[in-house]
């Protein structure tokens, strides 16, 4: 077998000795699409880089490709549906950074709610000014809305319930009411969540279905005292609409770790808003990053050993693979 790696050796930071024992290892320049098209032809496994989107057109070249393993939770740079049609599994490292991202989500929630960055700036400027009463508030006993109730969203909800005595609402088309109720929460529609929540935290993967999931219409459903936090992917929220609604006071504030275009433009109005807390996509801290690499390496090793990989994000690949096998047998 052949494993094609689209990450530079000095950025892999992982023990791939088992890969080397079980397969041929080859590297491809992460940003060179032409090289990727040539080298993917006889690859069984692909570890993609972060600068090329694996479209159906590129996947066409991977005649032997059976597994794409991304070393991240997000897999938006892989056309997972196109891969499924070709019988290619796509796996991520879901859950491996859940605690890290949940911690950051709560840091942003509290930072916005209590205006910690603004207070820090005042102090460093030599000032001693109390905030206006309406500019910062408690989260204790308020309503927390979690959009996307997977590994990260569940942890964010649990912290809200247990640490801050919050009422928990969840919006997620892939969970049952019982899943939310098991944590003391309630499953509601996205519109209901936007209307009823005091704090909203976003935890859905980016896909065609979730791009601009939260647009101007949804934002205008929010309470003027509510805050919105996004540690998922920037394009899940329509950034232009969010900027407009923040300027108009439609919502009280926002905490953002991710943006539609990264890095965030130096002249972005978001950088000048006192009611917005910004960090540069730091949801995965170094400890969690190590865990993500360990999960990715082990998953590929499982495949090379003939075992079923974990964290398959396009399970319909099974149907495609079975159909392909049946045609070959006939």
BELQUI-V597556 format. One record per helix or strand of 3 or more residues. SS is the DSSP state (@ for helix, = for strand). FROM is the first residue (numbers start at 1). LEN is the number of residues. If there is no record, write none. Layout:
ss = <SS	SS>
from = <FROM	FROM>
len = <LEN	LEN>
This chain:
ss = <=	@	@	=	@	=	@	=	@	=	@	@	@	=	@	=	@	=	@	=	@	=	@	@	=	@	=	@	@>
from = <2	9	17	24	33	45	56	67	80	89	98	116	133	143	151	167	177	185	190	199	216	227	234	239	253	269	276	286	317>
len = <4	4	6	4	10	3	4	3	6	3	16	9	3	5	14	5	5	3	7	4	4	4	3	10	4	4	3	19	13>
